[in-house]
Structures are given as C-alpha cells and as structure tokens.
Amino acid sequence: MKTYYVYMLQCQDNSFYIGVTSNLTRRITEHNTGKDKGSYTYNKRPVVLKWFAEFTDINIAIQKEKQLKGWSRRKKQALIEEDWDKLVEFSKNYTEYGGVK
C-alpha cells in the first residue's frame, strides 16, 4: 500500500508552504535545491519541515492539503506546536470570536 504525506514547510521568510507527496525526503530536498524555479519556495530557501501526516488514500491527503491551505497562520502554528487548546480556539467562528488576540 502506497503512503502519501501532507507536509508543512517553514520558509526563510517565515511563510508556510503546504504540499502533498509520496516521497517526503525527496520532496524536501527538491524544495531546498530549487528544482523548480517557478515554485513558491524557490526564492524562500532554505525551507524546514515543521509538520507532516501520513495517508494511504491520495484523495484524503489532497483533501487535507486543501483544508490546511485554508487555515489562518495562527491555526497552522498551533498545529505545528501541538497546542490543541489554541487550535480549537482558532477554529471557532471568526465573526463571533474576532481577529488576532
């Protein structure tokens, strides 16, 4: 059974990049060596792996990737830090709970 990874990188400019791959080690190396000059991370190297999850279904992995890309920066940071209380707090209705605290 094939394994897929959804991963989050922190770029040199402190931004995050989220992707999906079947070979995590190879993909991070590609990001750091600048394999694709048109990629988001090309001018933001080096990148550091901050978080990843494994999946056996590519469709679920892609769904998770899209979900994470829609998250706020503070919610991504809470996931990286495994701060489950903040992750729940930042998941609450934005209109009800307002912006950054």
C-alpha positions as CSV (number, residue, x, y, z in Angstrom):
1,M,0.0,0.0,0.0
2,K,1.4,3.4,-1.0
3,T,1.9,6.1,1.6
4,Y,1.3,9.8,0.9
5,Y,2.4,12.7,3.0
6,V,0.8,16.1,3.6
7,Y,3.6,18.4,4.8
8,M,4.1,21.9,6.0
9,L,7.4,23.8,5.5
10,Q,8.5,27.0,7.0
11,C,10.3,29.1,4.5
12,Q,13.2,31.5,5.1
13,D,10.8,34.5,5.0
14,N,8.8,32.8,7.8
15,S,5.9,31.9,5.5
16,F,4.4,28.4,5.3
17,Y,4.2,26.1,2.3
18,I,1.8,23.1,2.3
19,G,2.1,20.3,-0.1
20,V,1.4,16.6,-0.7
21,T,3.9,13.9,-1.9
22,S,4.6,10.2,-1.9
23,N,8.3,10.7,-1.0
24,L,8.7,13.3,1.7
25,T,12.6,13.2,1.9
26,R,12.9,13.6,-1.9
27,R,10.4,16.4,-2.0
28,I,12.0,18.5,0.8
29,T,15.4,18.0,-1.0
30,E,13.8,19.3,-4.2
31,H,12.4,22.3,-2.4
32,N,15.8,23.1,-0.9
33,T,17.8,22.6,-4.0
34,G,15.5,24.8,-6.1
35,K,14.4,22.1,-8.6
36,D,11.6,24.3,-9.9
37,K,12.4,27.9,-10.5
38,G,8.7,28.8,-10.7
39,S,7.8,27.2,-7.3
40,Y,6.6,29.2,-4.3
41,T,9.6,28.1,-2.3
42,Y,12.3,28.8,-4.8
43,N,13.2,32.3,-3.6
44,K,12.4,31.4,0.0
45,R,15.0,28.8,0.7
46,P,16.1,27.1,2.8
47,V,12.9,25.5,4.0
48,V,12.4,23.5,7.1
49,L,9.9,20.7,7.6
50,K,7.6,21.7,10.5
51,W,4.8,19.2,10.3
52,F,3.6,16.2,8.3
53,A,0.9,13.5,8.3
54,E,0.7,10.1,6.6
55,F,-2.2,8.9,4.5
56,T,-2.8,5.7,2.4
57,D,-5.5,7.4,0.3
58,I,-4.3,10.1,-2.1
59,N,-7.8,11.7,-2.2
60,I,-7.9,12.1,1.6
61,A,-4.4,13.5,1.5
62,I,-5.3,16.1,-1.1
63,Q,-8.4,17.0,0.9
64,K,-6.3,17.6,4.0
65,E,-3.8,19.6,2.0
66,K,-6.6,21.9,0.7
67,Q,-8.1,22.2,4.2
68,L,-4.7,23.3,5.7
69,K,-4.1,25.8,3.0
70,G,-7.3,27.5,4.0
71,W,-6.3,27.8,7.7
72,S,-5.0,31.0,9.2
73,R,-1.4,31.4,10.1
74,R,-2.1,31.2,13.8
75,K,-4.0,28.0,13.4
76,K,-1.2,26.4,11.4
77,Q,1.2,27.5,14.1
78,A,-1.0,25.9,16.8
79,L,-0.9,22.6,14.8
80,I,2.9,22.7,14.5
81,E,3.2,23.4,18.2
82,E,0.6,20.7,19.0
83,D,-1.3,23.3,21.1
84,W,-4.7,21.6,20.8
85,D,-6.4,24.3,23.0
86,K,-5.4,27.1,20.7
87,L,-6.2,25.0,17.7
88,V,-9.8,24.6,19.0
89,E,-10.0,28.3,19.9
90,F,-8.8,29.4,16.5
91,S,-11.3,27.0,14.8
92,K,-14.2,28.8,16.4
93,N,-16.4,31.2,14.3
94,Y,-14.2,34.1,13.3
95,T,-17.1,36.6,13.4
96,E,-18.1,35.5,16.9
97,Y,-14.6,35.5,18.3
98,G,-12.9,38.2,16.3
99,G,-9.4,38.5,14.9
100,V,-5.9,38.0,16.3
101,K,-5.6,38.1,20.1
